[in-house]
Amino acid sequence: MTDRTDTILLPENIAAGHDLHVFADGCYEPDSGEGGWAFVVYRNDAEVASGFGGVKDTANNTTELIALLEAVTWINLNPTEEAAIVWSDSVYAVKGCNHWRHIWKNNGWKKISANAKARSRTIANPDIWKAMDGQLSRNRMLTIAWCKGHSGLVGNERADELAERGRLSLRGKGAR
């Protein structure tokens, strides 16, 4: 927890009506296969909680999903009766949460493909998606939304910084 006084700068068309703003982000280094995830929770522009960690043998989309899952899990473990919005700069993760997971769930956690010659109907990260579905299904006051990464949003930049700290923690660096 920090006592940051920065305004978190939110897209106004979505931010209205939400009391809790959570930013989730993942990072990935292809050469090492290591990644990091993080989330940062804001209430009234003040950082009130955060979490981060590292993941070995991973991929970029996986770290983005883990960050979102950790954020949503935190919200569900700390119920406040507030409307919450979780921001991610991953189009894949946001579309997956808001649209694709419903299709995949109804199809036995498989892709629907009209092409009989499609290589695979298996979705990536099925265990994470199942856990995400369970967490999102528990909380109707929760919204998942996209924000542009590296665009000056303090919450997104802070989550990015913590995700990198999580990645570096795998090597014994960056964790404080």
Secondary structure as UniProt FT lines:
FT   HELIX           12..15
FT   TURN            16..17
FT   STRAND          20..29
FT   TURN            30..33
FT   STRAND          34..43
FT   TURN            44..45
FT   STRAND          46..55
FT   HELIX           60..77
FT   STRAND          84..88
FT   HELIX           91..95
FT   HELIX           96..100
FT   HELIX           101..106
FT   TURN            107..108
FT   TURN            116..117
FT   HELIX           126..137
FT   TURN            140..141
FT   STRAND          142..146
FT   TURN            149..150
FT   HELIX           154..169
FT   TURN            170..172
//
